[in-house]
């Protein structure tokens, strides 16, 4: 429901501004056409360009109405790749026509509708435009394509300059200066060490040698200050009037979060009709420790806590996000005591999930009733040997609460298959 994307963007803006944030690196405009993509996956709205455009428009409208500065990323488009730019340098091998009509279409439309105040560059090579340099430091892409061909006059930002995809090739300090030379306005350099001084020194050298003119520097500063001024950051017009507690506990936002969660949960397959689960059966829950702050709202074991609303006869094992050898040994020993086991198999970039091991468990224990809860509709995290798979699409508290309800029959799943890509037959 695109209108929910609009409402969610407004809610995120209100919550963020209540704690002092007024600029967001969202929305992701990548078209995730490669189901193996380890970096974008469900961060993208879809693998269909028309859906990405539709949802991005609604999100950007929501951000704009709440005076939250949105940033479309990752320009020109990171969806057609099976490489993670955090660790390696992706090459996006699409021809110029495809790039213009698929990857760049969301940018073209959002720029035309004045809905995109800021754009973030991709640490990737696009041979159709510039076969030599990463987009972040490519004048052909930053100035030639984005500024001149697409007519974008907003703020251009880089992705993190300490990511492996760019740092190894150019060096962090040099890459930062090169990105400004190419036409970027803001450099995202998150290091808190000697790299800060090195980066400033390198930028100074570029200015002193004429590679970056003072006029260009003035234009960059002017773009950033103008955007802040337009959004009321130098006046009272964008001053937040709500306390964090008021926004967090806003009944409308609380309801919206639960509504979105219920509409997200999808039963991908239930070959042996294991769902809903029995409310008195002895069940083992194997839950990855989540990568979130440990607080009263969101904490390790949250799925277990929600499942216990339906069944008190539950046992629990907490594992690392990607199983280590100790986890595997513990699991092999523990599952012998249970007929029914729920595994979370959540995927997050930088941490491989546990698909291979869960497949092994399912194959070696055909009499066990195994249920997997995952957050992507891709083979990245869907074990083909498991007959019952529930997709939550997120690991937020409300999504986990709704997932528990679906597992035990307390909530009817409302999720629908969201992408053009169809899983191979052996996964369904």
GUPASE-243599 format. One line per 8 residues: number of its first residue (from 0); their letters; for each residue x, y, z of N, C-alpha, C. Coordinates in steps of 0.2 Angstrom, whole numbers, plus 5000, padded with zeros to 4 digits. Example, Ala and Ser with C-alpha at 12.3 -4.5 7.8 and 13.67 -1.06 7.14 Angstrom:
0	AS	5066:4972:5039:5062:4978:5039:5066:4984:5039 | 5064:4989:5035:5068:4995:5036:5064:5000:5039
END
This chain:
0	XXXXXXXX	5004:4994:5000:5000:5000:5000:5004:5006:5000 | 5005:5010:4994:5010:5015:4994:5008:5021:4999 | 5001:5022:5001:4999:5027:5005:5002:5025:5012 | 5003:5019:5014:5006:5018:5020:5014:5020:5020 | 5017:5019:5014:5024:5022:5014:5024:5029:5015 | 5019:5033:5013:5018:5040:5015:5017:5041:5022 | 5013:5038:5025:5012:5038:5032:5018:5036:5036 | 5021:5031:5034:5027:5029:5038:5033:5034:5038
8	XXXXXXXX	5034:5037:5032:5039:5043:5031:5037:5049:5035 | 5031:5050:5036:5029:5056:5041:5030:5054:5048 | 5029:5048:5050:5030:5045:5056:5037:5045:5058 | 5041:5043:5053:5049:5043:5054:5051:5050:5055 | 5049:5054:5051:5051:5061:5052:5050:5064:5059 | 5044:5063:5061:5042:5066:5068:5046:5063:5073 | 5047:5056:5073:5051:5053:5078:5058:5055:5078 | 5061:5056:5072:5068:5058:5071:5069:5065:5073
16	XXXXXXXX	5065:5069:5071:5066:5076:5073:5065:5077:5081 | 5061:5073:5084:5060:5074:5091:5067:5072:5095 | 5071:5069:5092:5078:5067:5095:5083:5071:5091 | 5082:5076:5087:5087:5080:5084:5089:5079:5077 | 5086:5074:5074:5089:5073:5067:5084:5076:5062 | 5087:5079:5057:5083:5083:5052:5085:5081:5045 | 5089:5076:5044:5092:5074:5037:5092:5067:5037 | 5089:5063:5032:5089:5056:5032:5092:5053:5026
24	XXXXXXXX	5096:5048:5026:5098:5045:5020:5093:5039:5018 | 5088:5042:5016:5082:5038:5013:5078:5042:5008 | 5075:5039:5003:5074:5032:5002:5079:5029:4998 | 5079:5022:4998:5084:5018:4994:5080:5018:4987 | 5083:5020:4982:5080:5020:4975:5082:5015:4970 | 5087:5010:4973:5089:5005:4969:5084:5000:4967 | 5084:4997:4961:5080:4992:4958:5083:4986:4959 | 5081:4982:4964:5085:4976:4966:5083:4970:4961
32	XXXXXXXX	5086:4971:4955:5085:4966:4950:5089:4959:4951 | 5094:4959:4955:5098:4953:4956:5096:4950:4963 | 5093:4945:4963:5091:4942:4969:5097:4940:4974 | 5103:4940:4971:5109:4938:4975:5112:4944:4979 | 5109:4950:4977:5112:4956:4980:5113:4956:4987 | 5119:4956:4990:5120:4955:4997:5120:4962:5001 | 5119:4967:4997:5119:4974:5001:5112:4977:5000 | 5109:4977:4995:5102:4980:4994:5096:4976:4996
40	XXXXXXXX	5096:4970:4994:5090:4966:4995:5084:4969:4997 | 5081:4968:5003:5075:4971:5005:5075:4979:5007 | 5081:4982:5006:5082:4989:5007:5078:4992:5001 | 5078:4989:4996:5074:4991:4990:5067:4990:4990 | 5063:4995:4987:5056:4994:4987:5054:4988:4983 | 5058:4987:4978:5055:4981:4973:5061:4980:4968 | 5059:4975:4964:5064:4974:4958:5060:4976:4952 | 5054:4979:4953:5051:4982:4947:5051:4990:4948
48	XXXXXXXX	5054:4993:4943:5055:5000:4943:5049:5004:4944 | 5043:5002:4941:5037:5006:4942:5035:5006:4950 | 5036:5001:4953:5034:5001:4961:5039:5005:4965 | 5046:5005:4963:5051:5009:4966:5049:5016:4966 | 5047:5018:4960:5045:5025:4958:5039:5027:4963 | 5034:5022:4963:5027:5024:4966:5028:5024:4974 | 5032:5020:4977:5033:5020:4984:5038:5026:4986 | 5043:5027:4981:5048:5033:4983:5044:5039:4983
56	XXXXXXXX	5039:5040:4978:5036:5047:4978:5032:5048:4984 | 5028:5042:4986:5025:5043:4993:5029:5044:4999 | 5035:5041:4999:5039:5042:5005:5042:5049:5005 | 5044:5051:4999:5047:5058:4998:5042:5064:5000 | 5036:5062:4998:5030:5067:5000:5030:5068:5007 | 5030:5062:5011:5029:5062:5018:5035:5065:5021 | 5041:5064:5019:5047:5067:5022:5046:5075:5021 | 5045:5077:5014:5044:5084:5013:5039:5088:5017
64	XXXXXXXX	5033:5085:5018:5028:5088:5022:5030:5089:5029 | 5035:5085:5032:5037:5086:5039:5044:5089:5039 | 5046:5092:5033:5052:5095:5033:5058:5091:5035 | 5058:5085:5033:5064:5080:5034:5067:5080:5027 | 5074:5082:5027:5078:5082:5021:5079:5074:5019 | 5076:5072:5013:5077:5066:5011:5083:5065:5006 | 5086:5059:5006:5092:5058:5002:5091:5052:4998 | 5090:5052:4991:5089:5046:4987:5096:5043:4986
72	XXXXXXXX	5096:5036:4986:5102:5033:4985:5101:5026:4982 | 5106:5023:4979:5113:5025:4978:5114:5026:4971 | 5115:5032:4969:5116:5034:4962:5122:5032:4959 | 5121:5030:4952:5116:5029:4948:5111:5023:4949 | 5113:5018:4954:5109:5013:4955:5113:5006:4956 | 5111:5003:4962:5115:4998:4965:5112:4991:4965 | 5106:4991:4961:5102:4985:4962:5104:4979:4958 | 5108:4980:4952:5110:4975:4948:5117:4973:4949
80	XXXXXXXX	5118:4969:4955:5125:4967:4957:5124:4962:4962 | 5129:4958:4963:5129:4953:4968:5136:4954:4972 | 5138:4960:4973:5144:4962:4977:5142:4967:4982 | 5145:4967:4988:5143:4971:4993:5149:4977:4993 | 5147:4983:4992:5152:4988:4991:5155:4990:4998 | 5152:4987:5003:5156:4988:5010:5162:4985:5010 | 5163:4980:5006:5169:4975:5006:5173:4975:5000 | 5169:4975:4994:5172:4975:4987:5169:4980:4983
88	XXXXXXXX	5172:4981:4977:5170:4986:4972:5166:4983:4967 | 5159:4984:4967:5154:4981:4962:5155:4985:4955 | 5154:4981:4950:5154:4984:4943:5146:4982:4941 | 5143:4988:4939:5136:4987:4937:5136:4987:4929 | 5136:4981:4926:5136:4980:4919:5129:4981:4916 | 5127:4987:4915:5121:4988:4911:5122:4993:4906 | 5119:4993:4900:5120:4998:4895:5117:5004:4897 | 5119:5009:4893:5116:5016:4895:5109:5017:4894
96	XXXXXXXX	5106:5014:4889:5098:5014:4888:5095:5011:4894 | 5097:5005:4896:5094:5002:4902:5095:5006:4908 | 5101:5009:4909:5102:5013:4915:5097:5019:4915 | 5096:5022:4909:5092:5028:4909:5085:5026:4910 | 5082:5020:4908:5075:5019:4908:5074:5014:4915 | 5079:5012:4918:5077:5008:4924:5081:5011:4930 | 5087:5010:4931:5090:5013:4937:5089:5020:4938 | 5089:5024:4933:5089:5032:4934:5082:5034:4933
104	XXXXXXXX	5077:5030:4932:5070:5033:4931:5067:5035:4938 | 5068:5032:4944:5066:5035:4950:5069:5042:4951 | 5076:5043:4949:5079:5050:4950:5076:5055:4946 | 5075:5053:4939:5072:5057:4934:5065:5060:4937 | 5061:5055:4939:5054:5057:4941:5054:5062:4947 | 5058:5059:4952:5058:5063:4958:5061:5070:4958 | 5066:5071:4953:5069:5077:4952:5064:5082:4949 | 5061:5079:4944:5055:5083:4940:5050:5085:4945
112	XXXXXXXX	5048:5081:4950:5043:5083:4954:5045:5087:4960 | 5052:5089:4960:5055:5092:4966:5054:5089:4973 | 5055:5082:4973:5054:5078:4979:5061:5076:4981 | 5066:5077:4978:5073:5075:4980:5078:5080:4982 | 5078:5082:4988:5083:5088:4989:5090:5086:4989 | 5091:5079:4990:5098:5077:4991:5099:5070:4988 | 5105:5068:4985:5106:5062:4982:5113:5059:4984 | 5113:5053:4986:5119:5049:4988:5122:5045:4982
120	XXXXXXXX	5129:5046:4982:5132:5042:4976:5134:5035:4978 | 5134:5031:4973:5136:5023:4974:5143:5022:4973 | 5146:5018:4978:5153:5016:4977:5153:5010:4972 | 5152:5011:4966:5152:5006:4961:5154:5009:4954 | 5156:5005:4950:5159:5007:4943:5153:5005:4938 | 5152:5010:4934:5146:5009:4929:5150:5010:4922 | 5152:5005:4919:5156:5005:4913:5152:5009:4907 | 5146:5009:4907:5142:5012:4901:5143:5020:4902
128	XXXXXXXX	5145:5022:4907:5146:5030:4908:5153:5031:4909 | 5156:5028:4914:5163:5029:4915:5167:5022:4917 | 5170:5019:4913:5173:5012:4914:5179:5013:4919 | 5182:5019:4920:5188:5019:4924:5187:5021:4931 | 5183:5025:4933:5182:5027:4940:5176:5025:4943 | 5176:5024:4950:5170:5023:4954:5166:5029:4953 | 5159:5028:4953:5154:5034:4952:5156:5040:4957 | 5157:5038:4963:5158:5043:4968:5164:5048:4967
136	XXXXXXXX	5169:5046:4963:5174:5051:4961:5174:5052:4953 | 5169:5050:4950:5168:5051:4943:5165:5058:4941 | 5169:5062:4938:5166:5069:4935:5161:5067:4930 | 5162:5062:4926:5157:5060:4921:5150:5059:4924 | 5150:5055:4929:5144:5053:4932:5141:5059:4937 | 5145:5062:4941:5143:5066:4946:5141:5073:4943 | 5145:5076:4939:5144:5082:4936:5140:5081:4929 | 5143:5077:4925:5141:5076:4918:5134:5073:4918
144	XXXXXXXX	5133:5067:4922:5126:5064:4921:5121:5067:4926 | 5123:5068:4933:5118:5070:4938:5117:5077:4937 | 5122:5081:4937:5121:5089:4937:5118:5091:4930 | 5122:5089:4925:5120:5092:4918:5115:5088:4914 | 5115:5082:4914:5110:5078:4910:5104:5078:4913 | 5104:5076:4920:5097:5075:4924:5095:5082:4927 | 5099:5087:4927:5097:5094:4929:5096:5094:4937 | 5100:5090:4940:5099:5090:4948:5103:5096:4951
152	XXXXXXXX	5100:5100:4954:5103:5106:4957:5103:5106:4965 | 5101:5100:4968:5101:5099:4975:5108:5097:4978 | 5108:5095:4984:5115:5093:4987:5116:5086:4985 | 5123:5085:4983:5125:5078:4981:5130:5076:4987 | 5128:5070:4990:5132:5067:4996:5135:5061:4994 | 5141:5059:4997:5144:5053:4996:5141:5047:5001 | 5142:5041:4999:5141:5036:5004:5148:5036:5009 | 5148:5032:5014:5153:5032:5018:5160:5030:5014
160	XXXXXXXX	5165:5035:5015:5171:5034:5012:5176:5029:5015 | 5174:5026:5020:5178:5021:5023:5176:5014:5021 | 5171:5014:5016:5169:5007:5014:5174:5004:5009 | 5175:4998:5009:5180:4994:5006:5180:4996:4998 | 5174:4996:4996:5173:4997:4988:5177:5003:4986 | 5178:5008:4990:5182:5014:4987:5188:5015:4991 | 5188:5014:4997:5194:5015:5001:5201:5012:4999 | 5200:5005:4997:5205:5001:4995:5208:5004:4988
168	XXXXXXXX	5204:5006:4984:5206:5008:4977:5209:5015:4977 | 5207:5020:4981:5210:5026:4981:5213:5029:4987 | 5212:5026:4992:5214:5028:4999:5208:5033:5001 | 5207:5033:5008:5201:5037:5010:5202:5044:5009 | 5207:5047:5011:5208:5055:5011:5208:5057:5004 | 5212:5053:4999:5212:5055:4992:5205:5054:4989 | 5201:5049:4991:5194:5048:4988:5190:5054:4990 | 5190:5056:4996:5186:5062:4999:5187:5068:4995
176	XXXXXXXX	5194:5069:4993:5195:5075:4989:5193:5074:4982 | 5194:5068:4979:5192:5067:4973:5184:5068:4972 | 5181:5066:4977:5173:5066:4976:5171:5073:4976 | 5174:5078:4980:5173:5085:4979:5175:5088:4973 | 5180:5085:4970:5182:5088:4963:5178:5085:4958 | 5175:5079:4959:5170:5077:4954:5163:5080:4954 | 5162:5084:4960:5156:5087:4960:5151:5086:4966 | 5153:5082:4971:5150:5081:4977:5150:5087:4981
184	XXXXXXXX	5145:5088:4986:5145:5093:4990:5146:5091:4997 | 5144:5085:4999:5145:5083:5006:5149:5076:5006 | 5154:5076:5010:5157:5069:5011:5156:5066:5017 | 5154:5060:5017:5152:5056:5022:5158:5052:5025 | 5162:5055:5029:5168:5051:5031:5168:5050:5039 | 5166:5044:5041:5164:5043:5048:5169:5041:5053 | 5176:5041:5050:5181:5039:5054:5182:5044:5060 | 5184:5042:5066:5186:5046:5071:5193:5045:5073
192	XXXXXXXX	5198:5046:5068:5205:5045:5070:5209:5049:5065 | 5215:5047:5064:5220:5051:5060:5218:5053:5053 | 5213:5049:5051:5210:5050:5044:5207:5057:5043 | 5204:5060:5049:5201:5066:5048:5206:5071:5046 | 5211:5072:5050:5217:5077:5048:5219:5075:5041 | 5220:5069:5039:5223:5068:5033:5218:5070:5027 | 5212:5069:5028:5207:5071:5023:5207:5078:5022 | 5206:5082:5028:5206:5089:5027:5213:5092:5024
200	XXXXXXXX	5218:5089:5025:5225:5091:5022:5224:5089:5015 | 5222:5084:5013:5221:5082:5006:5217:5086:5002 | 5211:5088:5005:5206:5093:5002:5210:5100:5001 | 5214:5102:5006:5217:5108:5005:5222:5108:4999 | 5226:5102:4998:5230:5102:4993:5227:5102:4986 | 5221:5099:4986:5217:5100:4979:5215:5107:4978 | 5213:5111:4983:5212:5118:4982:5218:5122:4980 | 5223:5121:4984:5230:5124:4983:5232:5123:4976
208	XXXXXXXX	5231:5117:4973:5234:5116:4966:5229:5117:4961 | 5223:5120:4963:5218:5122:4958:5213:5116:4955 | 5214:5110:4958:5210:5105:4956:5202:5106:4959 | 5202:5110:4964:5195:5112:4967:5196:5119:4967 | 5192:5123:4964:5192:5131:4964:5188:5133:4971 | 5190:5139:4973:5186:5142:4978:5179:5143:4976 | 5178:5145:4970:5171:5146:4968:5167:5140:4969 | 5170:5134:4967:5167:5128:4968:5165:5126:4975
216	XXXXXXXX	5170:5128:4979:5169:5127:4987:5163:5131:4989 | 5163:5137:4987:5157:5142:4989:5151:5139:4986 | 5150:5136:4980:5144:5134:4978:5142:5128:4982 | 5147:5124:4984:5145:5118:4988:5142:5120:4995 | 5145:5125:4998:5143:5127:5005:5136:5131:5004 | 5135:5134:4998:5129:5138:4997:5123:5133:4996 | 5124:5127:4992:5119:5122:4991:5117:5119:4998 | 5122:5118:5002:5120:5115:5009:5116:5120:5013
224	XXXXXXXX	5119:5126:5014:5115:5131:5018:5108:5133:5015 | 5108:5133:5009:5101:5135:5006:5096:5129:5007 | 5098:5123:5007:5094:5117:5008:5092:5118:5016 | 5096:5119:5020:5095:5120:5027:5090:5125:5028 | 5091:5131:5025:5087:5137:5026:5080:5135:5023 | 5079:5132:5017:5073:5131:5015:5069:5126:5019 | 5072:5122:5023:5069:5118:5028:5068:5121:5035 | 5069:5127:5036:5068:5130:5042:5073:5129:5047
232	XXXXXXXX	5079:5127:5046:5084:5125:5051:5087:5131:5054 | 5086:5137:5051:5089:5143:5054:5084:5148:5057 | 5078:5145:5057:5072:5149:5060:5068:5144:5065 | 5063:5147:5067:5059:5143:5072:5054:5138:5068 | 5053:5139:5062:5048:5136:5058:5049:5128:5058 | 5055:5126:5059:5056:5118:5059:5059:5116:5066 | 5057:5120:5071:5059:5118:5078:5054:5113:5080 | 5056:5107:5083:5052:5102:5085:5049:5104:5091
240	XXXXXXXX	5042:5103:5092:5038:5105:5097:5036:5099:5102 | 5038:5093:5100:5036:5087:5104:5042:5084:5107 | 5041:5082:5113:5046:5078:5117:5047:5071:5113 | 5052:5068:5114:5053:5061:5112:5048:5056:5114 | 5046:5057:5121:5041:5052:5124:5034:5053:5120 | 5032:5060:5119:5026:5061:5116:5025:5058:5109 | 5031:5058:5105:5031:5055:5098:5031:5048:5098 | 5035:5045:5102:5036:5038:5103:5029:5035:5105
248	XXXXXXXX	5026:5038:5109:5019:5035:5112:5013:5038:5108 | 5014:5041:5103:5008:5044:5099:5004:5038:5097 | 4998:5038:5099:4993:5032:5097:4993:5031:5090 | 4993:5036:5086:4992:5036:5079:4998:5032:5076 | 5004:5034:5078:5010:5031:5076:5011:5023:5078 | 5009:5022:5084:5009:5015:5087:5004:5011:5083 | 4998:5014:5081:4993:5010:5077:4996:5009:5070 | 4999:5014:5067:5002:5013:5061:5007:5008:5060
256	XXXXXXXX	5012:5007:5065:5017:5002:5066:5014:4995:5066 | 5009:4994:5070:5006:4988:5070:5002:4986:5064 | 4999:4991:5061:4996:4990:5055:5000:4988:5049 | 5006:4991:5049:5011:4989:5043:5014:4983:5045 | 5015:4981:5051:5018:4974:5053:5013:4969:5050 | 5007:4969:5052:5002:4964:5050:5001:4963:5043 | 5002:4969:5039:5001:4968:5032:5008:4966:5029 | 5013:4965:5033:5019:4962:5030:5020:4955:5030
264	XXXXXXXX	5018:4952:5035:5019:4945:5037:5016:4940:5031 | 5021:4936:5028:5019:4932:5023:5021:4924:5024 | 5016:4920:5024:5018:4913:5024:5020:4910:5017 | 5027:4910:5016:5029:4908:5010:5027:4901:5008 | 5028:4896:5013:5026:4889:5011:5025:4886:5018 | 5020:4881:5018:5018:4877:5023:5016:4870:5021 | 5021:4866:5018:5020:4860:5014:5017:4855:5018 | 5018:4854:5025:5015:4849:5029:5010:4852:5034
272	XXXXXXXX	5007:4858:5032:5002:4861:5036:5004:4861:5044 | 5010:4863:5045:5012:4864:5052:5009:4870:5056 | 5006:4875:5052:5004:4881:5055:4996:4881:5055 | 4993:4883:5060:4996:4886:5066:4999:4881:5071 | 5004:4883:5075:5007:4878:5079:5003:4877:5085 | 5004:4871:5089:5000:4869:5094:5002:4874:5100 | 4997:4876:5104:4998:4880:5110:5000:4877:5117 | 5001:4870:5116:5003:4867:5122:5009:4862:5121
280	XXXXXXXX	5011:4862:5114:5016:4857:5112:5023:4860:5115 | 5028:4856:5116:5034:4858:5118:5038:4860:5112 | 5041:4866:5112:5044:4869:5106:5050:4872:5108 | 5055:4871:5103:5062:4875:5104:5062:4881:5099 | 5064:4887:5102:5065:4893:5098:5072:4894:5098 | 5075:4894:5092:5082:4896:5091:5082:4903:5088 | 5084:4908:5091:5084:4915:5089:5091:4918:5089 | 5092:4921:5084:5098:4925:5083:5098:4931:5088
288	XXXXXXXX	5104:4933:5091:5104:4939:5095:5103:4945:5090 | 5098:4949:5091:5097:4954:5086:5102:4960:5087 | 5103:4964:5081:5108:4969:5081:5105:4976:5083 | 5102:4976:5089:5098:4982:5091:5100:4984:5098 | 5099:4990:5100:5100:4992:5107:5096:4987:5111 | 5098:4986:5117:5095:4981:5122:5091:4986:5127 | 5085:4987:5125:5081:4991:5130:5074:4988:5131 | 5070:4991:5134:5063:4989:5136:5059:4987:5130
296	XXXXXXXX	5060:4991:5124:5056:4990:5118:5058:4985:5114 | 5065:4983:5113:5067:4979:5108:5074:4976:5111 | 5074:4970:5112:5079:4966:5115:5080:4959:5113 | 5086:4956:5114:5086:4949:5113:5081:4945:5116 | 5079:4940:5112:5073:4935:5114:5066:4938:5113 | 5066:4943:5109:5059:4947:5109:5054:4942:5105 | 5056:4938:5100:5052:4934:5097:5049:4929:5102 | 5054:4926:5106:5052:4921:5111:5046:4924:5116
304	XXXXXXXX	5048:4930:5118:5043:4934:5122:5036:4934:5119 | 5036:4936:5113:5029:4936:5109:5026:4929:5109 | 5030:4924:5107:5027:4918:5106:5024:4915:5113 | 5027:4917:5119:5025:4915:5125:5018:4917:5127 | 5016:4922:5123:5009:4924:5124:5004:4919:5122 | 5006:4914:5118:5002:4909:5115:5004:4902:5118 | 5010:4901:5119:5012:4894:5122:5018:4895:5127 | 5016:4893:5133:5021:4894:5139:5026:4888:5139
312	XXXXXXXX	5025:4883:5135:5029:4877:5135:5035:4877:5130 | 5039:4883:5130:5044:4884:5125:5051:4884:5129 | 5056:4882:5125:5063:4882:5127:5066:4887:5122 | 5072:4889:5124:5075:4894:5120:5083:4893:5119 | 5085:4895:5113:5093:4895:5113:5094:4902:5109 | 5099:4906:5112:5101:4912:5108:5107:4910:5105 | 5108:4913:5099:5114:4912:5095:5117:4918:5093 | 5123:4918:5090:5126:4924:5086:5122:4925:5080
320	XXXXXXXX	5123:4930:5077:5119:4932:5071:5120:4926:5065 | 5127:4925:5064:5129:4920:5060:5132:4914:5065 | 5130:4908:5065:5132:4903:5069:5139:4902:5069 | 5142:4902:5075:5149:4900:5076:5149:4892:5077 | 5155:4889:5078:5155:4882:5079:5152:4880:5086 | 5153:4884:5091:5149:4883:5097:5142:4882:5096 | 5139:4887:5093:5132:4887:5091:5130:4881:5088 | 5133:4879:5083:5132:4873:5079:5132:4867:5083
328	XXXXXXXX	5137:4866:5088:5137:4860:5092:5131:4860:5097 | 5130:4866:5100:5124:4867:5105:5118:4865:5101 | 5117:4867:5095:5110:4866:5092:5110:4859:5090 | 5115:4856:5088:5114:4848:5086:5113:4844:5092 | 5115:4846:5098:5114:4842:5104:5107:4844:5106 | 5105:4850:5106:5098:4852:5109:5092:4850:5105 | 5093:4850:5099:5087:4849:5095:5084:4841:5095 | 5089:4837:5098:5087:4830:5099:5081:4829:5104
336	XXXXXXXX	5080:4834:5108:5075:4834:5113:5068:4837:5111 | 5068:4839:5105:5062:4842:5103:5059:4840:5096 | 5053:4839:5095:5050:4837:5089:5049:4844:5084 | 5047:4849:5087:5046:4855:5084:5051:4861:5085 | 5054:4864:5080:5059:4869:5081:5058:4875:5077 | 5058:4881:5080:5057:4887:5076:5064:4890:5075 | 5067:4891:5069:5073:4895:5068:5072:4902:5066 | 5075:4907:5068:5075:4913:5065:5081:4912:5060
344	XXXXXXXX	5081:4915:5054:5086:4915:5049:5086:4922:5046 | 5087:4927:5050:5087:4934:5048:5094:4935:5044 | 5093:4939:5039:5099:4941:5035:5100:4949:5036 | 5107:4951:5037:5108:4958:5037:5115:4958:5033 | 5116:4963:5029:5122:4964:5026:5128:4964:5030 | 5133:4960:5028:5139:4960:5032:5139:4954:5037 | 5133:4951:5038:5133:4945:5042:5129:4939:5038 | 5133:4934:5036:5129:4929:5032:5124:4926:5037
352	XXXXXXXX	5119:4924:5034:5114:4920:5038:5116:4913:5038 | 5111:4909:5041:5113:4902:5043:5109:4897:5038 | 5108:4898:5032:5104:4894:5028:5107:4887:5027 | 5113:4887:5025:5117:4881:5024:5116:4876:5030 | 5117:4879:5036:5117:4874:5042:5110:4872:5043 | 5105:4876:5042:5098:4874:5043:5096:4869:5038 | 5098:4870:5032:5097:4865:5027:5099:4858:5029 | 5105:4858:5032:5109:4852:5034:5104:4849:5040
360	XXXXXXXX	5102:4853:5045:5098:4850:5050:5092:4847:5048 | 5088:4851:5043:5082:4848:5040:5083:4841:5036 | 5089:4841:5033:5090:4835:5029:5092:4829:5033 | 5095:4830:5039:5097:4825:5043:5092:4823:5048 | 5087:4827:5049:5082:4826:5054:5075:4826:5050 | 5073:4822:5046:5067:4822:5042:5061:4822:5046 | 5061:4819:5052:5055:4818:5056:5054:4824:5060 | 5058:4829:5061:5057:4835:5065:5053:4840:5061
368	XXXXXXXX	5049:4844:5065:5044:4849:5062:5048:4855:5062 | 5051:4858:5057:5055:4864:5057:5052:4870:5054 | 5052:4875:5057:5049:4881:5054:5054:4887:5054 | 5055:4890:5049:5060:4895:5048:5056:4902:5048 | 5059:4907:5051:5056:4914:5051:5062:4918:5048 | 5061:4921:5042:5066:4925:5039:5064:4932:5037 | 5068:4936:5035:5066:4943:5033:5067:4945:5026 | 5069:4940:5022:5070:4942:5014:5066:4936:5010
376	XXXXXXXX	5064:4938:5004:5060:4934:5000:5065:4930:4995 | 5072:4930:4997:5077:4928:4992:5080:4922:4995 | 5083:4918:4990:5087:4912:4993:5093:4914:4997 | 5095:4920:4998:5099:4922:5003:5098:4919:5010 | 5091:4919:5012:5090:4917:5018:5084:4912:5019 | 5082:4909:5013:5077:4904:5013:5080:4897:5012 | 5080:4893:5017:5082:4886:5016:5078:4882:5012 | 5080:4879:5006:5076:4875:5002:5073:4869:5005
384	XXXXXXXX	5077:4866:5010:5075:4860:5013:5070:4860:5018 | 5068:4866:5020:5063:4867:5025:5056:4868:5022 | 5051:4865:5024:5045:4865:5021:5040:4870:5024 | 5042:4874:5029:5038:4879:5032:5042:4885:5033 | 5040:4891:5030:5044:4897:5030:5040:4903:5030 | 5041:4907:5035:5037:4913:5036:5042:4919:5035 | 5040:4924:5031:5044:4930:5030:5041:4936:5034 | 5045:4939:5038:5043:4944:5042:5044:4951:5038
392	XXXXXXXX	5049:4951:5034:5052:4957:5030:5055:4962:5035 | 5055:4961:5041:5058:4966:5046:5059:4962:5053 | 5063:4965:5057:5064:4962:5063:5063:4967:5069 | 5058:4972:5067:5056:4976:5072:5051:4973:5077 | 5051:4976:5083:5046:4973:5088:5039:4972:5085 | 5036:4976:5082:5029:4975:5080:5029:4969:5074 | 5034:4969:5070:5034:4963:5065:5035:4957:5069 | 5039:4956:5074:5040:4950:5078:5034:4948:5081
400	XXXXXXXX	5031:4953:5084:5024:4952:5087:5019:4949:5083 | 5019:4952:5077:5014:4949:5072:5016:4942:5069 | 5023:4941:5069:5025:4935:5067:5023:4929:5072 | 5024:4931:5078:5022:4926:5083:5014:4925:5083 | 5011:4930:5081:5003:4929:5080:5002:4924:5075 | 5005:4925:5069:5004:4921:5063:5006:4914:5065 | 5012:4913:5068:5014:4906:5070:5009:4902:5074 | 5006:4905:5078:5001:4902:5083:4994:4903:5081
408	XXXXXXXX	4992:4906:5076:4986:4907:5074:4982:4913:5077 | 4985:4917:5080:4982:4923:5083:4981:4929:5078 | 4985:4929:5073:4984:4934:5068:4984:4931:5061 | 4980:4934:5057:4980:4931:5050:4985:4935:5046 | 4989:4931:5042:4994:4935:5038:4991:4938:5032 | 4994:4944:5031:4991:4948:5026:4996:4950:5020 | 5002:4947:5021:5007:4949:5016:5006:4946:5010 | 5009:4949:5004:5008:4946:4998:5015:4946:4995
416	XXXXXXXX	5016:4942:4990:5023:4941:4987:5024:4948:4983 | 5030:4952:4985:5030:4959:4983:5035:4960:4977 | 5037:4955:4974:5042:4956:4968:5041:4952:4962 | 5044:4954:4957:5043:4950:4951:5047:4944:4951 | 5052:4944:4954:5056:4938:4955:5053:4932:4958 | 5053:4926:4955:5050:4920:4958:5055:4915:4960 | 5054:4913:4966:5059:4908:4969:5059:4902:4964 | 5065:4898:4963:5065:4892:4960:5060:4887:4963
424	XXXX	5057:4882:4959:5052:4877:4962:5055:4874:4968 | 5061:4872:4969:5064:4868:4974:5064:4872:4981 | 5062:4879:4980:5062:4883:4986:5055:4884:4988 | 5050:4882:4984:5043:4884:4986:5039:4878:4988
END
